[in-house]
């Protein structure tokens, strides 16, 4: 990260969006105190996460993409680990376990990936922690379980807690996360609240491009487009406009950040034509490759450091 400056306020469910290798998981680990920053500072509710003080750890929960558990049954796990969280709500955990259909008589090591994920999410949403960090929480969940998780997350988010969700499955959570933080190039490229987007951007399926189109992707019967509501209807154009798609917004942020910023600022946009689509696709591909190469280089650097130690 270079020049990353971020302030998270209680009472929000933040979405952390970025390409593979953008550093989303590393950022969550830095916030959880599992990694130590090489420069700069992080403070959470007055504490430095990397110091791993007992009050901070009791008030923070981090659910990795692939959670690990010891060979214990759920009740034994609760007796051993829930005591470290004074605000843990056993009744809520029991209700979520029942809703997620978790087997109370099976050891956690015998759970499937999806079951482990649901157990970890139930424990996190019952922990009473004020800092809740979730890495790809919907990976491994079936469709009904995703609905259950969204409902549980909406009920658990409180005015005193901060929830930060890193996800590639944008459509699984786009009605819950607000603001959406788009991380790219080592910094927060955009921080978008629902009120920033509402009334400014929309989504439409078009047969042809032109005025008011911020970003578009070709499909089998036309274009899926992110449109600037202020200028899209000019020239008598007719199309059904829906709420802005967060996935389209993310792709626009990566491929055409200047166009997206201009649309959000109410500035005029040059018309987007078919010839521009190849350039947008190339921009996304180049950004994805650069992000992946940076991640590979970072892992190699870390291995070299470990070998030196």
Secondary structure, DSSP 4 states (H G I P E B T S, - for coil): --S------TTEEEEEE--TTSSHHHHHHHHHTSS--SSS---BTTB-GGG--HHHHHTEEEE-TT----S-BHHHHHHHHGGG-TT--HHHHHHHHHHTT--TTSBGGGS-HHHHHHHHHHHHHTS--SEEEEESTTTT--HHHHHHHHHHHHHH--TT-EEEEE-S-HHHHTTT-BSEEEEETTEEEEEE-HHHHTTTEEEEEESS--TTEEEEEEETTEEEEEEEHHHHTGGG----EEEPPHHHHHHHHHH-HHHHHHHHTT---PPP-HHHHHHHHHHHHHHHHHHHHHHHHHHHHHHHHHHH-
